[in-house]
Amino acid sequence: DQQVKQNSPSLSVQEGRISILNCDYTNSMFDYFLWYKKYPAEGPTFLISISSIKDKNEDGRFTVFLNKSAKHLSLHIVPSQPGDSAVYFCAATPSYRGYQKVTFGTGTKLQVIP
Amino acid sequence: DVKVTQSSRYLVKRTGEKVFLECVQDMDHENMFWYRQDPGLGLRLIYFSYDVKMKEKGDIPEGYSVSREKKERFSLILESASTNQTSMYLCATTGANTEAFFGQGTRLTVV
């Protein structure tokens, strides 16, 4: 039972264009969402998060959008750079559990082509 | 900077062996986690610990146990390694209000 789904296992984008990574969730208790980035042979690193009281959060080239009614979030990277090539994991948690119960998605491998 | 250190980057073990994966963090965080990462399955939680000697099962605890005798150290134990436990194992830690910080991962191969 996959509560956090990333339906695109991979994505290729030209350098300078926009990358859009999508994530869907099923658990209505989730109210805090995170994106992590993972390079090969390294652990994931935190990228950006959003609380369910917002529908958008921006940090430099990275923007996360949340559509609560659709139980959908997306990560936009503009402009995409070759160094953004990595696996991106969407994650979700019910905030009453703090960070104890984070559920991760299956990941999307982004390739940015120079 | 938070540092989460896993004892080995690569391990090769034989079927039936008892395997210990160690993780140490230097930030005095309460919560520590063990995940495994497999292609197409993402990160799946094996066990986590919210305090010394406290543990809670994650989504896939079968075949694993954990130990947390000191706050900074969280060990994952494979009681009798099997080939389906070949995977990338990731340790993570969080404080009361922080996102997860991960170690570099241990690539375990069971032959």
Backbone of each chain as ProteinMPNN parsed JSONL, in Angstrom:
{"seq_chain_A": "DQQVKQNSPSLSVQEGRISILNCDYTNSMFDYFLWYKKYPAEGPTFLISISSIKDKNEDGRFTVFLNKSAKHLSLHIVPSQPGDSAVYFCAATPSYRGYQKVTFGTGTKLQVIP", "coords_chain_A": {"N_chain_A": [[0.854, -1.193, 0.0], [1.064, 1.799, -1.188], [1.466, 4.826, 0.086], [2.503, 7.216, -0.657], [3.098, 8.358, -3.778], [5.123, 8.393, -6.629], [4.723, 8.682, -9.788], [6.245, 8.821, -12.066], [9.075, 7.26, -12.94], [11.35, 8.254, -14.113], [12.793, 11.183, -15.646], [13.646, 13.356, -18.248], [15.238, 16.377, -19.05], [16.006, 19.364, -20.817], [18.865, 21.401, -20.248], [18.354, 24.507, -18.629], [15.634, 24.563, -19.059], [12.345, 24.011, -17.589], [11.937, 21.742, -14.908], [9.562, 19.449, -13.827], [8.427, 17.693, -11.183], [6.325, 15.212, -9.976], [4.014, 14.217, -7.371], [1.856, 12.135, -5.574], [-0.451, 11.578, -2.912], [-2.142, 9.487, -0.516], [-2.992, 9.374, 2.103], [-4.981, 11.056, 4.311], [-4.154, 12.122, 6.66], [-1.66, 13.163, 6.362], [0.114, 16.135, 6.559], [2.329, 17.595, 6.19], [4.973, 18.105, 4.005], [7.793, 17.001, 2.157], [10.69, 17.363, 0.099], [13.403, 15.471, -1.048], [16.728, 15.13, -2.239], [18.821, 12.936, -3.996], [22.042, 11.886, -4.693], [23.939, 9.396, -6.503], [25.438, 6.871, -4.468], [25.396, 8.424, -2.203], [23.777, 9.712, 0.777], [20.294, 10.779, 0.961], [19.514, 14.301, 0.726], [17.94, 17.028, 2.307], [15.687, 19.154, 0.593], [13.439, 20.982, 0.155], [10.421, 22.044, 1.786], [6.873, 21.887, 2.607], [4.055, 23.077, 4.325], [0.688, 22.051, 5.039], [-0.877, 24.271, 5.367], [-0.156, 26.042, 3.509], [-0.018, 26.736, -0.038], [2.059, 26.971, -1.675], [5.584, 27.046, -1.796], [8.702, 28.579, -1.941], [12.124, 28.435, -2.88], [14.753, 29.835, -3.985], [15.708, 28.429, -6.997], [13.902, 26.437, -6.734], [10.57, 25.4, -6.342], [7.775, 24.376, -4.531], [4.563, 23.106, -4.978], [1.357, 22.681, -3.582], [-1.585, 20.866, -3.758], [-4.202, 20.385, -1.993], [-6.806, 19.372, -2.172], [-6.661, 17.681, -4.322], [-4.795, 15.982, -3.402], [-2.086, 16.195, -4.134], [1.234, 17.039, -4.97], [3.852, 19.065, -6.329], [7.153, 19.548, -7.575], [8.972, 22.164, -8.817], [11.656, 23.018, -10.839], [13.514, 25.634, -11.83], [15.819, 27.661, -13.547], [16.588, 24.447, -14.95], [19.561, 22.667, -14.15], [22.601, 20.916, -15.034], [23.765, 19.853, -12.695], [21.571, 19.297, -11.189], [20.779, 16.79, -11.758], [19.704, 13.866, -10.449], [18.207, 11.61, -8.055], [14.969, 12.238, -6.97], [13.094, 12.36, -4.082], [9.869, 12.401, -2.862], [8.227, 13.143, 0.202], [6.141, 12.548, 3.069], [4.36, 13.461, 6.046], [2.383, 13.051, 9.028], [1.956, 15.837, 10.949], [1.547, 15.77, 13.673], [3.006, 13.715, 14.585], [5.455, 14.705, 14.502], [8.655, 14.412, 13.169], [8.711, 11.72, 13.143], [7.347, 9.836, 11.699], [7.775, 9.613, 8.771], [6.857, 9.139, 5.483], [8.12, 7.926, 2.497], [8.184, 8.469, -1.047], [8.576, 6.625, -4.166], [10.518, 7.698, -5.723], [11.933, 9.785, -8.301], [13.973, 9.788, -11.062], [15.877, 12.313, -12.202], [17.208, 13.598, -15.121], [19.241, 16.042, -16.353], [19.94, 17.425, -19.324], [22.821, 18.657, -20.852]], "CA_chain_A": [[0.0, 0.0, 0.0], [1.964, 2.932, -1.34], [0.726, 6.023, 0.469], [3.093, 8.354, -1.362], [3.409, 7.795, -5.085], [5.74, 9.187, -7.676], [4.383, 7.795, -10.895], [7.258, 8.878, -13.123], [10.353, 6.809, -12.407], [12.45, 9.033, -14.658], [12.432, 12.406, -16.37], [14.78, 14.021, -18.907], [14.925, 17.779, -19.34], [17.139, 20.134, -21.333], [19.395, 22.457, -19.38], [17.715, 25.804, -18.789], [14.18, 24.429, -19.096], [11.726, 23.71, -16.307], [11.683, 20.351, -14.519], [8.383, 19.311, -12.951], [8.343, 16.36, -10.594], [5.005, 15.088, -9.369], [3.862, 13.316, -6.239], [0.481, 12.002, -5.088], [-0.527, 10.873, -1.639], [-3.493, 8.982, -0.252], [-3.323, 9.457, 3.524], [-5.488, 12.384, 4.662], [-3.491, 12.611, 7.877], [-0.425, 13.856, 5.984], [-0.072, 17.586, 6.451], [3.632, 18.23, 6.004], [5.533, 17.411, 2.851], [9.198, 17.332, 1.966], [11.409, 16.815, -1.048], [14.805, 15.167, -0.833], [17.499, 14.893, -3.445], [19.837, 11.923, -3.708], [23.041, 11.519, -5.695], [24.407, 8.016, -6.325], [26.426, 6.585, -3.425], [25.273, 9.377, -1.094], [22.462, 9.722, 1.389], [19.448, 11.894, 0.526], [19.62, 15.572, 1.433], [16.714, 17.796, 2.315], [15.662, 20.205, -0.422], [12.407, 21.984, 0.41], [9.231, 21.462, 2.411], [5.671, 22.715, 2.602], [3.003, 22.703, 5.254], [-0.621, 22.051, 4.378], [-1.539, 25.578, 5.473], [0.272, 26.828, 2.35], [-0.117, 26.011, -1.295], [3.288, 27.193, -2.444], [6.775, 27.462, -1.068], [9.746, 28.835, -2.925], [13.485, 28.599, -2.363], [15.64, 29.954, -5.133], [15.201, 27.815, -8.231], [12.989, 25.349, -6.383], [9.248, 25.766, -5.837], [6.876, 23.251, -4.326], [3.144, 23.452, -5.011], [0.526, 21.688, -2.925], [-3.023, 20.903, -4.04], [-4.721, 19.485, -0.952], [-8.034, 18.696, -2.597], [-6.263, 16.604, -5.233], [-3.738, 15.217, -2.727], [-1.02, 16.218, -5.135], [2.222, 18.106, -4.898], [4.825, 19.041, -7.413], [8.399, 20.304, -7.39], [9.402, 22.816, -10.041], [13.044, 23.482, -10.827], [13.682, 26.56, -12.943], [16.055, 26.78, -14.678], [17.256, 23.196, -14.604], [21.004, 22.652, -14.383], [23.121, 19.533, -15.032], [23.987, 19.423, -11.309], [20.293, 18.87, -10.594], [20.571, 15.38, -12.108], [19.697, 13.114, -9.191], [16.901, 11.022, -7.749], [14.2, 13.105, -6.072], [12.083, 11.662, -3.301], [8.811, 13.119, -2.173], [7.967, 12.513, 1.495], [4.995, 13.146, 3.754], [4.224, 13.058, 7.446], [1.392, 13.755, 9.843], [2.826, 16.671, 11.788], [1.404, 15.458, 15.094], [4.066, 12.758, 14.916], [6.746, 15.346, 14.259], [9.362, 13.777, 12.061], [8.886, 10.306, 13.464], [6.666, 8.915, 10.787], [7.849, 10.146, 7.416], [6.691, 8.132, 4.427], [8.769, 8.364, 1.269], [7.75, 7.942, -2.323], [9.486, 5.7, -4.841], [11.611, 8.447, -6.339], [11.989, 10.1, -9.735], [15.345, 10.086, -11.48], [15.919, 13.449, -13.116], [18.431, 13.816, -15.9], [19.263, 17.332, -17.036], [20.857, 17.257, -20.454], [23.471, 19.946, -21.18]], "C_chain_A": [[0.888, 1.24, 0.0], [1.191, 4.209, -1.043], [1.262, 7.286, -0.191], [3.613, 7.81, -2.687], [4.063, 8.821, -5.997], [5.646, 8.345, -8.932], [5.374, 7.824, -12.049], [8.588, 8.427, -12.558], [11.527, 7.632, -12.936], [11.92, 10.197, -15.486], [13.702, 12.982, -16.969], [14.371, 15.414, -19.337], [16.179, 18.449, -19.891], [17.567, 21.182, -20.31], [18.708, 23.783, -19.688], [16.195, 25.751, -18.807], [13.653, 24.117, -17.699], [11.625, 22.189, -16.113], [10.494, 20.337, -13.578], [8.295, 17.868, -12.485], [7.053, 16.285, -9.781], [4.957, 14.032, -8.282], [2.396, 13.308, -5.817], [0.492, 11.249, -3.762], [-1.968, 10.476, -1.366], [-3.929, 9.198, 1.197], [-3.744, 10.884, 3.885], [-4.847, 12.961, 5.914], [-2.187, 13.348, 7.554], [-0.707, 15.35, 5.876], [1.26, 18.337, 6.368], [4.389, 17.401, 4.989], [6.944, 17.908, 2.592], [9.683, 16.738, 0.642], [12.873, 16.639, -0.653], [15.434, 14.869, -2.186], [18.591, 13.891, -3.109], [20.729, 11.699, -4.92], [23.447, 10.07, -5.456], [25.469, 7.916, -5.236], [26.46, 7.654, -2.324], [23.903, 9.224, -0.458], [21.63, 10.874, 0.86], [19.719, 13.153, 1.344], [18.32, 16.344, 1.261], [16.784, 18.944, 1.31], [14.688, 21.323, -0.04], [11.202, 21.288, 1.022], [8.048, 22.411, 2.283], [4.679, 22.157, 3.608], [1.66, 22.799, 4.54], [-1.38, 23.368, 4.537], [-1.141, 26.484, 4.307], [-0.026, 26.044, 1.086], [1.121, 26.199, -2.17], [4.41, 27.569, -1.497], [7.935, 27.516, -2.052], [11.094, 28.991, -2.243], [14.43, 28.624, -3.546], [15.014, 29.375, -6.384], [14.126, 26.755, -7.986], [11.684, 25.889, -5.798], [8.43, 24.494, -5.667], [5.447, 23.781, -4.268], [2.351, 22.315, -4.373], [-0.945, 21.913, -3.283], [-3.681, 19.887, -3.108], [-5.949, 18.717, -1.425], [-7.722, 17.528, -3.522], [-5.249, 15.661, -4.597], [-2.537, 15.072, -3.666], [-0.049, 17.343, -4.822], [3.216, 17.957, -6.031], [6.01, 19.916, -7.037], [8.793, 20.854, -8.752], [10.836, 23.298, -9.859], [13.23, 24.346, -12.074], [14.838, 27.528, -12.669], [16.783, 25.519, -14.239], [18.733, 23.278, -14.992], [21.506, 21.208, -14.358], [23.372, 18.99, -13.623], [22.719, 19.018, -10.587], [20.004, 17.403, -10.903], [20.767, 14.524, -10.86], [18.363, 12.386, -9.105], [16.223, 11.919, -6.72], [13.108, 12.28, -5.398], [11.117, 12.67, -2.69], [8.568, 12.397, -0.852], [6.829, 13.249, 2.195], [4.919, 12.624, 5.177], [3.017, 13.733, 8.074], [2.129, 14.545, 10.904], [2.665, 16.384, 13.278], [2.444, 14.439, 15.538], [5.45, 13.395, 14.755], [7.395, 14.706, 13.055], [9.53, 12.282, 12.29], [8.333, 9.378, 12.412], [6.62, 9.514, 9.391], [7.744, 8.999, 6.431], [7.255, 8.69, 3.134], [8.096, 7.747, 0.049], [8.834, 7.088, -2.954], [10.616, 6.393, -5.569], [11.42, 8.668, -7.83], [13.419, 10.479, -10.07], [15.306, 11.171, -12.539], [17.267, 13.499, -13.814], [18.305, 15.147, -16.616], [20.363, 17.275, -18.093], [21.47, 18.604, -20.831], [23.208, 20.385, -22.625]], "O_chain_A": [[1.39, 1.67, 1.038], [0.351, 4.626, -1.841], [0.567, 8.298, -0.276], [4.46, 6.917, -2.716], [3.611, 9.96, -6.113], [6.413, 7.399, -9.112], [5.348, 6.949, -12.914], [9.184, 9.151, -11.761], [12.575, 7.706, -12.295], [10.781, 10.199, -15.954], [14.721, 13.09, -16.287], [13.302, 15.614, -19.913], [17.291, 18.13, -19.47], [16.742, 21.765, -19.607], [18.506, 24.139, -20.85], [15.534, 26.768, -18.596], [14.423, 23.976, -16.75], [11.273, 21.455, -17.036], [10.43, 21.128, -12.638], [8.114, 16.948, -13.282], [6.74, 17.185, -9.001], [5.743, 13.085, -8.27], [1.771, 14.364, -5.715], [1.343, 10.391, -3.528], [-2.9, 11.059, -1.92], [-5.126, 9.201, 1.481], [-2.945, 11.813, 3.774], [-4.982, 14.152, 6.195], [-1.671, 14.082, 8.396], [-1.64, 15.774, 5.195], [1.3, 19.563, 6.465], [4.45, 16.175, 5.08], [7.249, 19.085, 2.783], [9.147, 15.745, 0.148], [13.488, 17.503, -0.029], [14.777, 14.428, -3.129], [19.218, 13.984, -2.054], [20.262, 11.374, -6.011], [23.317, 9.564, -4.342], [26.312, 8.804, -5.111], [27.449, 7.768, -1.599], [22.982, 8.678, -1.066], [22.184, 11.853, 0.36], [20.107, 13.076, 2.509], [17.69, 16.309, 0.204], [17.807, 19.619, 1.192], [15.086, 22.482, 0.071], [10.985, 20.096, 0.808], [8.196, 23.574, 1.906], [4.488, 20.947, 3.726], [1.513, 23.533, 3.562], [-2.419, 23.56, 3.904], [-1.711, 27.561, 4.131], [-0.258, 24.836, 1.132], [1.209, 25.649, -3.268], [4.216, 28.307, -0.53], [8.12, 26.621, -2.877], [11.202, 29.594, -1.176], [14.854, 27.583, -4.047], [13.922, 29.777, -6.788], [13.52, 26.244, -8.928], [11.689, 26.717, -4.887], [8.398, 23.641, -6.554], [5.164, 24.774, -3.597], [2.638, 21.139, -4.596], [-1.474, 23.014, -3.128], [-3.714, 18.691, -3.394], [-6.107, 17.538, -1.108], [-8.419, 16.514, -3.515], [-4.885, 14.648, -5.195], [-2.058, 13.971, -3.937], [-0.449, 18.449, -4.457], [3.393, 16.882, -6.605], [5.884, 20.884, -6.287], [8.931, 20.106, -9.72], [11.177, 23.909, -8.846], [13.123, 23.873, -13.206], [14.831, 28.172, -11.62], [17.519, 25.538, -13.252], [19.101, 23.87, -16.006], [20.888, 20.359, -13.717], [23.209, 17.793, -13.386], [22.777, 18.457, -9.492], [19.061, 16.837, -10.351], [21.858, 14.468, -10.293], [17.503, 12.531, -9.973], [16.831, 12.31, -5.724], [12.315, 11.601, -6.051], [11.523, 13.661, -2.083], [8.688, 11.174, -0.785], [6.588, 14.429, 1.939], [5.347, 11.51, 5.478], [2.662, 14.853, 7.705], [2.868, 13.958, 11.694], [3.549, 16.718, 14.068], [2.73, 14.315, 16.728], [6.475, 12.721, 14.857], [6.745, 14.486, 12.033], [10.401, 11.653, 11.69], [8.808, 8.253, 12.256], [5.554, 9.876, 8.893], [8.462, 8.005, 6.541], [6.907, 9.797, 2.724], [7.524, 6.659, 0.109], [9.883, 6.855, -2.353], [11.574, 5.744, -5.99], [10.824, 7.846, -8.526], [14.004, 11.369, -9.452], [14.773, 10.975, -13.632], [18.321, 13.447, -13.18], [17.374, 15.357, -17.393], [21.544, 17.101, -17.789], [20.755, 19.571, -21.096], [23.684, 21.44, -23.046]]}, "seq_chain_B": "DVKVTQSSRYLVKRTGEKVFLECVQDMDHENMFWYRQDPGLGLRLIYFSYDVKMKEKGDIPEGYSVSREKKERFSLILESASTNQTSMYLCATTGANTEAFFGQGTRLTVV", "coords_chain_B": {"N_chain_B": [[27.517, 21.546, 11.263], [25.354, 18.795, 10.839], [26.338, 15.504, 11.433], [26.077, 12.313, 10.203], [27.122, 9.166, 10.457], [27.806, 6.196, 8.861], [29.009, 2.939, 9.427], [30.155, 1.383, 7.399], [30.736, 1.614, 3.875], [30.458, -0.259, 1.863], [29.511, -3.647, 1.935], [29.983, -7.159, 1.914], [28.366, -10.095, 2.503], [27.769, -13.472, 3.641], [25.03, -15.715, 3.035], [22.978, -16.387, 5.804], [24.723, -15.39, 7.696], [25.217, -13.319, 10.592], [24.652, -9.924, 10.632], [25.872, -6.702, 11.297], [25.007, -3.364, 11.151], [26.196, -0.189, 11.667], [25.449, 3.04, 13.014], [26.204, 6.377, 13.66], [25.519, 9.48, 15.191], [26.143, 13.004, 15.584], [24.681, 15.056, 16.682], [23.034, 15.051, 18.86], [20.404, 14.273, 18.478], [17.038, 13.139, 18.975], [15.611, 11.2, 17.518], [16.215, 8.34, 15.545], [16.707, 6.475, 12.548], [16.342, 3.605, 10.434], [16.438, 2.908, 7.054], [15.74, 1.128, 4.004], [16.756, 1.213, 0.615], [15.458, 0.443, -2.461], [15.371, -0.24, -5.956], [12.619, 1.158, -7.636], [11.044, 0.928, -5.401], [11.58, 2.871, -3.606], [12.335, 4.584, -0.531], [12.12, 2.671, 2.287], [10.914, 2.291, 5.549], [12.519, 0.596, 8.124], [13.045, 0.273, 10.939], [12.63, 2.502, 13.721], [13.92, 4.68, 16.29], [13.093, 6.509, 19.135], [14.239, 7.217, 21.426], [16.797, 6.394, 23.821], [17.143, 2.916, 24.13], [14.561, 2.634, 23.261], [12.323, 1.603, 20.725], [10.661, 1.324, 17.58], [8.689, -0.478, 15.31], [8.994, -0.199, 11.799], [7.83, -0.125, 8.456], [8.746, -2.46, 7.272], [9.876, -4.573, 9.104], [10.563, -7.258, 9.301], [12.921, -9.825, 9.732], [14.873, -8.22, 10.668], [16.506, -6.565, 13.428], [17.037, -4.087, 15.996], [19.239, -1.939, 17.887], [19.655, 0.359, 20.481], [21.652, 1.598, 22.545], [23.019, 3.806, 23.347], [22.518, 7.334, 23.002], [23.631, 8.432, 20.703], [24.095, 6.383, 18.951], [22.919, 3.925, 16.721], [22.04, 0.756, 15.901], [21.617, -1.591, 13.294], [20.532, -4.855, 12.882], [20.931, -7.783, 11.123], [19.637, -10.757, 11.564], [19.961, -13.281, 10.386], [21.339, -13.277, 7.537], [19.861, -12.891, 4.32], [19.512, -13.382, 0.768], [17.567, -11.682, -0.236], [17.855, -9.469, 1.265], [19.785, -7.96, 0.238], [20.7, -4.757, -0.486], [20.556, -1.107, -0.45], [21.301, 0.469, 2.502], [20.153, 2.958, 4.643], [20.813, 5.236, 7.161], [19.206, 7.579, 9.294], [18.595, 10.693, 11.0], [16.632, 12.743, 13.178], [15.816, 15.806, 14.838], [13.704, 17.42, 17.289], [12.303, 19.248, 15.766], [13.214, 19.109, 13.134], [14.119, 18.379, 9.752], [14.997, 15.218, 8.194], [18.334, 14.013, 8.472], [20.653, 12.282, 6.618], [22.855, 9.452, 6.611], [25.675, 8.316, 4.619], [25.051, 5.954, 3.482], [24.988, 2.35, 3.227], [25.987, -0.105, 1.122], [24.854, -3.202, 0.928], [25.602, -6.479, 0.088], [24.367, -9.68, -0.152], [25.485, -12.872, -0.452]], "CA_chain_B": [[26.84, 20.614, 10.367], [24.996, 17.482, 11.366], [27.073, 14.42, 10.805], [25.54, 10.977, 10.418], [28.169, 8.314, 9.901], [27.559, 4.752, 8.832], [30.318, 2.328, 9.637], [30.72, 0.828, 6.17], [30.11, 2.018, 2.621], [30.156, -1.48, 1.12], [29.669, -4.887, 2.698], [29.557, -8.395, 1.267], [28.186, -11.116, 3.544], [27.224, -14.74, 3.16], [23.703, -16.12, 3.515], [22.985, -16.992, 7.133], [25.579, -14.651, 8.623], [24.645, -12.224, 11.381], [25.267, -8.708, 10.106], [25.649, -5.489, 12.094], [25.24, -2.072, 10.515], [26.27, 0.8, 12.74], [25.214, 4.432, 12.642], [26.513, 7.302, 14.752], [25.223, 10.878, 14.878], [26.835, 13.886, 16.525], [23.863, 16.251, 16.937], [22.172, 14.895, 20.033], [19.014, 14.145, 18.034], [16.298, 12.089, 19.671], [15.091, 10.154, 16.636], [17.112, 7.73, 14.559], [15.926, 5.64, 11.634], [16.962, 2.787, 9.403], [15.668, 2.695, 5.834], [16.417, 0.505, 2.881], [16.367, 1.779, -0.673], [15.487, -0.522, -3.541], [14.837, 0.331, -7.201], [11.176, 1.052, -7.816], [10.344, 0.856, -4.114], [11.884, 4.06, -2.818], [12.879, 4.393, 0.806], [11.159, 2.013, 3.169], [11.354, 2.356, 6.934], [12.669, -0.701, 8.763], [12.831, 0.53, 12.36], [13.155, 3.754, 14.222], [14.082, 4.789, 17.732], [12.829, 7.878, 19.576], [14.979, 7.452, 22.67], [17.669, 5.267, 24.171], [16.471, 1.666, 24.446], [13.195, 2.619, 22.729], [12.308, 1.332, 19.296], [9.338, 1.081, 17.017], [8.773, -1.096, 13.99], [8.576, 0.553, 10.636], [6.956, -0.82, 7.516], [9.301, -3.753, 6.845], [10.827, -4.981, 10.141], [10.82, -8.701, 9.343], [14.295, -10.218, 9.433], [15.784, -7.219, 11.232], [16.322, -6.05, 14.774], [17.833, -2.879, 16.21], [19.727, -1.711, 19.238], [20.06, 1.734, 20.774], [22.135, 1.633, 23.933], [23.442, 5.187, 23.592], [21.719, 8.252, 22.185], [24.259, 8.758, 19.435], [24.394, 5.191, 18.155], [21.751, 3.101, 16.399], [22.544, -0.378, 15.142], [20.663, -2.474, 12.599], [21.05, -6.222, 12.922], [20.292, -8.807, 10.298], [19.881, -11.935, 12.395], [20.457, -14.338, 9.499], [21.226, -12.559, 6.267], [19.352, -13.608, 3.159], [19.805, -12.654, -0.475], [16.585, -10.608, -0.462], [18.25, -8.312, 2.072], [20.73, -7.183, -0.544], [20.052, -3.456, -0.65], [21.226, 0.063, 0.114], [20.74, 0.772, 3.815], [20.367, 4.358, 4.982], [20.498, 5.673, 8.507], [18.826, 8.989, 9.334], [18.323, 11.225, 12.326], [15.906, 14.014, 13.238], [15.565, 16.378, 16.144], [12.293, 17.641, 17.574], [11.673, 20.024, 14.692], [14.112, 19.193, 11.986], [13.983, 17.345, 8.741], [15.935, 14.116, 8.366], [19.696, 14.048, 7.958], [20.981, 10.912, 6.291], [24.211, 9.006, 6.403], [26.061, 8.135, 3.219], [24.501, 4.688, 2.993], [25.783, 1.12, 3.184], [25.534, -1.03, 0.083], [25.04, -4.567, 1.42], [25.346, -7.576, -0.838], [24.352, -10.983, 0.511], [25.731, -13.891, -1.498]], "C_chain_B": [[26.546, 19.302, 11.074], [25.812, 16.425, 10.648], [26.424, 13.104, 11.214], [26.484, 10.03, 9.697], [27.762, 6.86, 9.992], [28.903, 4.043, 8.732], [30.956, 1.803, 8.357], [30.006, 1.401, 4.957], [29.648, 0.799, 1.824], [30.433, -2.678, 2.021], [29.229, -6.05, 1.826], [29.512, -9.463, 2.35], [27.582, -12.372, 2.926], [25.835, -14.988, 3.755], [23.836, -16.809, 4.863], [23.857, -16.276, 8.148], [24.757, -13.646, 9.419], [25.404, -10.958, 10.992], [24.89, -7.525, 10.987], [25.961, -4.277, 11.237], [25.152, -1.01, 11.602], [26.068, 2.208, 12.198], [25.455, 5.31, 13.867], [26.176, 8.717, 14.298], [25.798, 11.768, 15.982], [26.007, 15.094, 16.927], [22.895, 16.097, 18.101], [20.69, 14.815, 19.648], [18.341, 12.967, 18.718], [15.996, 10.902, 18.746], [16.168, 9.635, 15.687], [16.346, 6.653, 13.807], [16.845, 4.751, 10.808], [15.969, 2.572, 8.271], [16.457, 1.759, 4.92], [15.855, 1.094, 1.596], [16.538, 0.722, -1.739], [14.862, 0.099, -4.782], [13.339, 0.091, -7.325], [10.369, 1.025, -6.537], [10.638, 2.058, -3.224], [12.552, 3.723, -1.503], [11.795, 3.79, 1.693], [11.743, 1.928, 4.577], [11.379, 0.961, 7.551], [12.33, -0.592, 10.251], [13.195, 1.97, 12.65], [13.183, 3.747, 15.75], [13.908, 6.249, 18.127], [13.517, 8.197, 20.904], [15.875, 6.245, 22.904], [16.815, 4.091, 24.638], [15.016, 1.61, 23.971], [13.262, 2.391, 21.226], [10.869, 1.115, 18.861], [9.511, 0.495, 15.628], [8.32, -0.114, 12.92], [7.688, -0.295, 9.753], [7.441, -2.218, 7.152], [10.304, -4.285, 7.875], [11.249, -6.447, 10.101], [12.256, -9.008, 8.922], [15.341, -9.269, 9.997], [15.493, -7.008, 12.72], [17.228, -4.835, 14.926], [18.247, -2.798, 17.664], [20.102, -0.255, 19.378], [20.387, 1.815, 22.265], [22.601, 3.031, 24.332], [22.724, 6.093, 22.614], [22.313, 8.431, 20.792], [24.398, 7.562, 18.49], [23.143, 4.328, 17.971], [22.216, 1.993, 15.466], [21.395, -1.164, 14.52], [21.295, -3.853, 12.515], [20.228, -7.094, 11.993], [20.617, -10.137, 10.967], [20.469, -13.095, 11.586], [20.267, -13.833, 8.075], [20.704, -13.475, 5.156], [19.551, -12.752, 1.922], [18.795, -11.531, -0.735], [16.816, -9.404, 0.458], [19.399, -7.539, 1.431], [20.072, -5.86, -0.896], [21.015, -2.341, -0.234], [20.517, 0.398, 1.428], [21.139, 2.192, 4.211], [19.915, 4.626, 6.411], [20.14, 7.152, 8.451], [18.547, 9.391, 10.77], [17.507, 12.5, 12.205], [15.859, 14.483, 14.688], [14.08, 16.608, 16.313], [11.589, 18.347, 16.412], [12.602, 20.186, 13.509], [13.78, 18.095, 10.989], [15.065, 16.293, 8.951], [17.297, 14.429, 7.757], [20.126, 12.598, 7.786], [22.49, 10.679, 6.314], [24.452, 8.732, 4.93], [25.562, 6.826, 2.637], [25.505, 3.556, 3.068], [25.177, 0.222, 2.12], [25.878, -2.434, 0.548], [24.684, -5.554, 0.324], [25.422, -8.876, -0.055], [24.45, -12.063, -0.574], [25.496, -15.297, -0.954]], "O_chain_B": [[27.379, 18.77, 11.808], [25.958, 16.446, 9.426], [26.246, 12.818, 12.398], [26.626, 10.088, 8.475], [27.418, 6.358, 11.062], [29.812, 4.498, 8.038], [32.182, 1.783, 8.247], [28.801, 1.648, 5.006], [28.591, 0.818, 1.193], [31.421, -2.728, 2.753], [28.242, -5.959, 1.095], [30.507, -9.705, 3.034], [26.978, -12.342, 1.855], [25.523, -14.518, 4.849], [24.678, -17.687, 5.052], [23.741, -16.532, 9.346], [23.715, -13.182, 8.955], [26.634, -10.922, 11.02], [23.732, -7.368, 11.373], [27.045, -4.172, 10.664], [24.178, -0.937, 12.352], [26.463, 2.524, 11.076], [24.973, 5.021, 14.962], [26.495, 9.114, 13.177], [25.925, 11.361, 17.136], [26.551, 16.062, 17.456], [22.023, 16.945, 18.295], [19.825, 15.242, 20.412], [18.966, 11.946, 19.004], [16.114, 9.745, 19.15], [16.93, 10.409, 15.107], [15.454, 6.005, 14.356], [17.987, 5.112, 10.523], [14.839, 2.128, 8.476], [17.674, 1.619, 5.046], [14.673, 1.423, 1.493], [17.623, 0.166, -1.908], [13.919, 0.882, -4.671], [12.855, -1.026, -7.144], [9.14, 1.092, -6.576], [9.994, 2.232, -2.189], [13.244, 2.712, -1.376], [10.699, 4.336, 1.824], [12.898, 1.549, 4.771], [10.386, 0.234, 7.506], [11.44, -1.28, 10.75], [13.971, 2.587, 11.92], [12.551, 2.915, 16.4], [14.511, 7.133, 17.517], [13.393, 9.301, 21.433], [15.722, 5.207, 22.26], [15.889, 4.252, 25.433], [14.314, 0.638, 24.252], [14.141, 2.916, 20.542], [9.993, 0.773, 19.656], [10.377, 0.923, 14.865], [7.399, 0.679, 13.114], [6.888, -1.091, 10.243], [6.642, -3.07, 6.764], [11.481, -4.436, 7.547], [12.191, -6.838, 10.791], [12.74, -8.52, 7.901], [16.542, -9.48, 9.829], [14.382, -7.243, 13.195], [18.086, -4.585, 14.08], [17.702, -3.473, 18.538], [20.778, 0.309, 18.518], [19.526, 2.063, 23.109], [22.578, 3.391, 25.509], [22.36, 5.666, 21.519], [21.579, 8.566, 19.814], [24.786, 7.737, 17.335], [22.415, 4.043, 18.921], [22.723, 2.258, 14.376], [20.349, -1.369, 15.136], [22.453, -3.995, 12.123], [19.0, -7.136, 12.068], [21.763, -10.585, 10.932], [21.364, -13.799, 12.054], [19.189, -13.944, 7.492], [21.054, -14.652, 5.07], [19.738, -11.539, 2.019], [19.127, -10.538, -1.383], [16.054, -8.437, 0.426], [19.918, -6.584, 2.01], [19.015, -5.833, -1.527], [22.116, -2.587, 0.258], [19.301, 0.586, 1.464], [22.306, 2.573, 4.124], [18.799, 4.292, 6.809], [20.704, 7.899, 7.651], [18.298, 8.553, 11.636], [17.665, 13.255, 11.246], [15.863, 13.686, 15.625], [13.276, 16.055, 15.562], [10.426, 18.072, 16.118], [12.749, 21.277, 12.959], [13.241, 17.043, 11.333], [15.946, 16.463, 9.793], [17.4, 15.023, 6.684], [19.979, 11.785, 8.699], [23.283, 11.587, 6.069], [23.559, 8.89, 4.099], [25.641, 6.613, 1.427], [26.715, 3.77, 2.983], [24.01, -0.163, 2.201], [27.047, -2.821, 0.564], [23.617, -5.48, -0.286], [26.414, -9.146, 0.623], [23.617, -12.147, -1.477], [25.653, -16.275, -1.685]]}, "name": "protein", "num_of_chains": 2, "seq": "DQQVKQNSPSLSVQEGRISILNCDYTNSMFDYFLWYKKYPAEGPTFLISISSIKDKNEDGRFTVFLNKSAKHLSLHIVPSQPGDSAVYFCAATPSYRGYQKVTFGTGTKLQVIPDVKVTQSSRYLVKRTGEKVFLECVQDMDHENMFWYRQDPGLGLRLIYFSYDVKMKEKGDIPEGYSVSREKKERFSLILESASTNQTSMYLCATTGANTEAFFGQGTRLTVV"}
